[in-house]
Amino acid sequence: MMVDARAFARRPLRLAVGGVMVVATAFIPSAESVAADQVAEVELTYTCAFPAGFEDIAVTVKAALPAESHVGTKVQPRDVAVTLTIPEQAVAGLTPVRAASVSAVARLTVRHSIGDTSADASWAGLEAPSAAVPAEGDMVLTATGPVPTAAFGSAGEAALTPAGLSLSFAPRMADGSPSVPPGLDVDCGPAPGQEGTLATIAVKGSEPDAKPPVPPTPPSEAAERPDVPVPTEHRDRVKALIATTDDELEDGEDSCPIEIPPEWVMRNADTYAAGFANAAKMDGAVGLGPVHMEVVMNKRYINDSCAGTVDVTSEVQFEYQGRRQFPPAKSTFLTYGFMPTTATMELSQVGGPAIVHSHTLPTDTYPEWSTVTAQLSMRIYDVEVNGVPLDVGPDCRTATSFPQVLRAYGTSIPPEGYRVAAGGTLSGYAKIPAFKGCGVGEDLDAVFTAAISSAGKKADNYSKITQAPLCVEGVPDSPDCPPKIPKPER
């Protein structure tokens, strides 16, 4: 967010808000795991957003996996190792004060696909022990650790493909003390044009003695402090709706999933967000926000007790001085690496509201995967080049709108990372389209397109946004009301 509706009906209700789909209904739990009988390995190139700019690193993913499985039977990857070969120029950025050693934690997203269905699993918490920083040359770190199981809900050839990669580096000085700053988070994406499949598994029909899913029992304290306050009468109606599936399940599986009527759980809230966005071609960053966010929570709330997941979709409108946009942001960059250029950037929301999707699993920690997708347009004005004003006109903007996708992960027990209701930090990339309408008396479209727009993976623009906790309508005594302005993280 491996449970049937009867078990879930006895569980106290927890309402979540706002996520990225990590487990699809094609992937279901079972009581047994299949032993590994193939050693799979794939070598990939990832492009990572290091402080000094984008760098390609070599990544080798290795795991022991079964060559075949059955529908509904758990597949347990074993002996997982992610080896990172970090080039010399990126190593220098990891250790700005020349730390003596570096350790790392890796989180690899692995896409499980079978037929037309796919779902993402998070191989999180892979740890690379501390290694000495070489005086010169590349640095090699190998992250290992246990990863979650997955099961397939239909027969066919299943594929496991590494996708996104997040790295958290912890440099240490010669005496073992943390460096300053003490750590560095780096997001990476697979370079395009490479065959990235780690392994394929032949999935056959269900085994005759396959056991039904056994539900995990979440701790009671999680239900006693739900993320989103809901009026008592509506909470009782939701519980009653879930409870009715106890009888309906006897007649088949039509009782899963359950979509809660929005009028029972939908709430209004607001908050603020602020952060930074890299201008990749200009090798600099621009501040974003603080922007006011008007949130409609729980526009769609789906409890799939058969799959053991809760999916919630919410909507967000950005607001600044009555307009659907971020506050204008003025910054100075070295265009083409040498020309000092000052400009004001305005990001406006286009089309419908931003979509916030959270996916939660009712396990001991209540992990929550979230994604925010907004459609934006960028306008540039008040431009000065080397101190001389450049008249770009009133409508120098991207020729088309573009999606900004931010992702985050957190847990409720203990409360760590990002959760939609509690806030936190999200990050992601955006490709900036070509510009049009730039220039008065001369066409400057090509100039701004060349200086700003994305031109492949290396030019992707990285954003990191911090959201304050939601101030929920109807909860006047909440410590999160009125909404706070967060301190953005770089």
N, C-alpha and C positions, 0 to 999 in steps of 0.2 A: 503494500500500500503505500489451504490445504485443509480445508475446513468444510464440513457440510452445514447445511442450513440449520439443522437441529442444534448442533454445538454452538453455532454463532448466536442462535436465539437465546441461549442461556448466558451469553457473555454480555457484560455491561457495554452499552453503546459508547463509542468514541467517534466524535465528529471531527473530520479533518478538513482543511481548506486547500483550495487552490490546486503537475509533476510529469515526469517523463515515464512512459510505460516501460517497465523493466521486466515484468513477467506477463506474457500474454496468456490467454486461455488455452493456447496450444501447448503450454508448458505447465504440467500439473505434477503434484508430488505423489510419491508412492512410498511404500514401506521398505523397499529393498533397493540396493544400489548394485550396479554391474561392475565387475572387476575390470581393471584396465588391461588391454592386450595390444595396444599400439602406442608408440612414442611419437608424438606429433611435434613438428618444429616448423616455424616460418620466420624468415628474415624480412624485415620491413624497414622502410625509411619513414620517420615521423618528423614533421616540422613543428618546432617548439618556440613559444614566445618567451625568450630569455630577456633579461633587462636591457641588454645592448641591441636587441633586435631578434629577428627570426633566424634560427639555426636548424639545420637538418641533423638528426641523430640516427644512428643505426640501432634498431631494436630487434632482438631475437626473442620470440615467445616459444616456450617449450612446455609440453605437458603430456602425461600418460593418460590415454583415453581408451574406452572400448571401441572396437571396430564395428560392433553391432549392439543393438539394444532392442527393447520392446516398448510399445506404447504404454505410457504411464509408469515406466520404470526409471528410477533415478540414475542419472549419469554423474559420476563423481570424478572430476579431473583431479589427478594426483601429480605430485612432484612438479608443481608449477614453478617455472622460473622465467623471469623477464630480465634479460640482459641488455643494459644500456651502454652504448659506446658514445661518449660525449666528446665532441671535438674540442681541440685546444682553446679556440677562441671563446667557446661557451663556458669552459671550465674557469677561465679568468673572470667571467661575469658571476659565477657561483661564489667566488671567494674574493670579494672586493678588497679585503684586507689580508689576502694570502693566508687563509686558514690552512691548517696542516692536514686536516682530514674532512671527509664529507660522508654522511650517511643519507639514505633516502627512503621514502615511502611512496610506492606506486599504486595507482588505482587504474586498472585497465577495464574498459568496457568491451565486452565480447558479445557479438551479435549471434544469436542462435536462429537459424532459418531452416524451415522445412516447407516445401511447396511455396505457397504465396504468403505464408505466415512467418513472422519474425518477432523476436523479443530480445531485449538487451539485458545482460546480466553484468553485475558490477563485481569484478575481481578486485576488491578493495583490501587495503591493509597489507599489501605485499611489501616486505621490508628488506632493504639492502643494508648490510652491516657497514660500519664505518670503514672507509678505505683512505689510504694516504693520497694526497693530491700530488700528482706528478710534477716535477720541475718543468717539464715540457711534454708535449704530445697529448694524445687522447687519454681520457679517463674511463675506466670500465667499472660499472656497478651491476650487481646481480641481485634482484629482488625476488624473494621466495615467500611462500606462506600458503595456508589453506584457502580454498575458494568454494563458493556455494555449488550445490548440485542443481541440475535441471532435468526435467523429464519432458518427453515429446507427446503431444496429444493426438498425433496421427502418424500413419506409416509413410515411409518414403526415405529419401536420402537427406539427412540433416547435415548442415554445415555450421561450423564454429569459426567466426571471423573476428579478429581483433579490430576494434574501432577506436574511440577516443582514449586518450591517455593523460592522466594528471600526475604530476610529480611534486613531492614536497621534499626539498633538500635541507639538511641541517649541517652547516659547516661548523667545525670546531677548531679552536686554536691549539697550539702545541701543548699547552698545559691542560687540555681537555675542556676548557670553558667555551661557552657558545661565542660565536663571532657576533659582530655588530654590522648589520642586523642579524638576528639569530637564525633566521630561516628564509626560504624562498620557495614560493609556489609557482609552478610552471605548467601551463596547459599546452597539450600537443594534439595534432591531428595527423592521420596517415597521409602521406604524400599521394597525389592522384596517380593513376595509371599503373598501379602495381597489383598483382594477384595476391590477395591477403588472406586466403583461407588457411586456418590452422589445421583443421581436420574435418573429415566427413565420417558420418556414422550411419550405418544401415539400420533403420528403425523398422522393426517387424510388428505384426499384430500383437494384441494384448496377450500376456501369458494367462493361462486358464486360472491360476491360483493367485492372480494379482489381488492385493488387499486394498480396501478402500482407504482414502486419505484419513490420516489421524490429525486432528486439529491441535495446534499449539495452544496453550493456555496463557493468555497475556496477564501480566500483573494487575491486580485490582486497582492500584493507585493510578494507573493511566486513565482508567475510565472515570475516576472520581475527579479528575481535573482536565476535562476535555479542552481541546484547543479553541473551540468556538462555542460560546455560550448560546444555548438554544432554549426557547421558552419551554417550560415543563410540559404543557399540553402537547406540543409538537414532538418533544422527545418521546413521550409515551406512545404517540401514534406511530413513530418510526419503529419503536421497539415492537409494537403490536404487529406492524407489517412484516417485520423480520420473523417474528414468532409464528405467523401463519404458515410459513414455509415448512414448519415441522411436519404438518399434516400433508401439505401439497407434495413434498418430496417423495412420499410413498407412491404417488402416481406417476413419477418420472422426474426429469431434470429441468422441467420448464420453469421451476421456481428460481433458477439462477440465470443471470444476475438479477438483483433487485435495484430498480432506479427509484430513488426517493422523490416524491413530488417536490419541485423547487419551492412551492409556497410554504412547505413545512420547515425548510432549513435555510432558505435564502436570507442573507443579512447584508446590510450595508456597512462599510467600514472605510476608513481613510488612513493614510500614512504618508511619509516622505521617503524619497530615495535620493542618493547622491553617489557619485563615483568618478571614474576617469576612463577615457577612451584613448587608445593609442592611434595616432595617425601614422600608419606603418611606413609609408613612403617618405614622410618627413622626419621620421625617427624622433618623435616627440609625443606628448600626451596633452589632452585637453580635459578640463574639468567639466563634469556633467551635474546639473542640479544645484541646489536641492529642488526637486520637482514634487509637487503635490500629486498623490495618487488617490483617485476615487475608486473604491473597490466594491464590486457586487459579489459577495461570497456565495459559494455553493449553488451556482446556476445549474450545475448538473452534479448529482451525487449518486454514485453507483457502488453498491455493496455486493460483491460477487463472493458469496460464502463458499461456493464450490471451488473457486480458484484461490480463495483466501486472500482477496485483495480489496482495497477501497480506492476508488478513483474519483477525484473531485475536480471539477472545472469551475473556475471563477473568472471574472472579467475586470479589467482595469482601464480607466481613462486617465491619461496624464493631464495635469492642469497647471497653467502659469498665467496669472493675470487674466483669467477668463478664457484663455485659448488652450487648445489641445497641443501643448508643446512643452519642451524643456526650456528653462531660462536660457537666453543667449549666452554663449561662452566665447570670450575673447582670448586668443593665444598667439604666441609668436613662434615661428618655426624657421628652420633653415631649408628653404625650398631648393630641391636638387642638391642639397648638401652644402650650399654656400650662400644662398641669397636670403637674408633675413626678411621674412614675410609675416605681417600681422594681419589677422582677419577675425571677424566675428562669425561664429557658426550657430545656426539655429536648427534644431531637430524638432520636426513636427510629426504628430501622430496622424496617420492616413488610414482611411477606411474605418472598419469597425474597431471595437475595443481590443486591447491586448489580452491574450488568452493565458491564463495561469492554470496549469494542470499539475496536480499532485497525485502521486501513486504511493500508497502506504501498505505495508505488510503488518498484520497484527501479531508480531512476534514479541519477544521480551523487551526489545529496545524501541519498537515502533519506528523502523526506518522510513524516511520520507524522501522520495526523489521528486524534484520539482523542476519545471521548465516554464519560462515566460517568453512568449513570442509576440513581438510588436512589429507593426508595419510602419516604417518611418520614411520621411523625406528630409533631405539636408539642403539648407540655403546658406550661401556665403555672401557677406557684405562687409562694408567698412574695411576695405583691403588697403594695406600699405606695403609697398615693395621697396626695401632699402630706405625706408622713411618717406617715400614719395607716394601720395594717394593714387590708387588705381580705381577708376570708376568702372565697376562691374555691373552697374544697373541694379534695379530692384528685384530682379527675378533670376538671379544666378543660382541654380539649384540642380539637384540630380534629375536626370531625364526621366527616371522612373523611381518609384518607391522601392524600398529594400527591407527584408526581414532582419530584425535583430533578435537573436535567440540567446537567452541566458539560462544557465543550468546550475543546480545546486543540490546538496544532499545534507541531511541532518537526522538526528534521532530525538525522540521525546524522553527516553530514559537511558542514560542521563540526557538532559537538554543540551545538545551540542550541534554545531553546524547551522545550516539554514532550515527553517520551517516557515511556511507562508505566514502563519498567524504570529509567530515570534520574531520574524525577520532574520536578518543575517546577510551574508555576502553571496552574490551570484556572479558568474562570469561566462563569457562567450565571445564569438567572433561575428563580424558582419562584413559582407562584400559591398563596397561603395560603388554604385553605377557611374556611368559617364555623366558629365554635366552638360546643361543646355541653358540658353538665355543669358550667357555671361558676356559682358562687354557693352560699351556704349560707343558707337562709331567704328568699332572693330570687333571681330568675332574672337572671343577668348575661350570658347568652349574647350578647344583642344588643349589649351594651356592648363586649365583646371582639371581636366580629365587626366592629363599626364601627371600632374602633381599630386592628386588626391585619390583618384579612383583605383579600385583593386584591379590587379592584372595577374591573377593566379593565386595559388595558396600562400606564397610568401608575402603577398600584399594584404592578406586578411587583417582587419583591424580588430584588436582585442579590447574588450570592455570589461570592467570590474565595477559592479554596482552594489552598494550596501543599502538595504531596506530596513527601516525602523519597524518595531512591532505594530500590528494593526490596532487602531482605535475602533472598536466595534460599537456600532449604534445601539443604544439601549443599555449600555453598561457604563453609566456616568462615573462610577467610583473606580473604574479601572486605572491602574497606574500608567497605562499607555495612552490615556486621554488627558488633555488634547494630544494629538499625535506629535511625536518628537522628530527633530531633524538629526539624522545619523551622521557620524563622523566617517567619511569615506576612507576605504583602504586602498593603498597603492599596490 
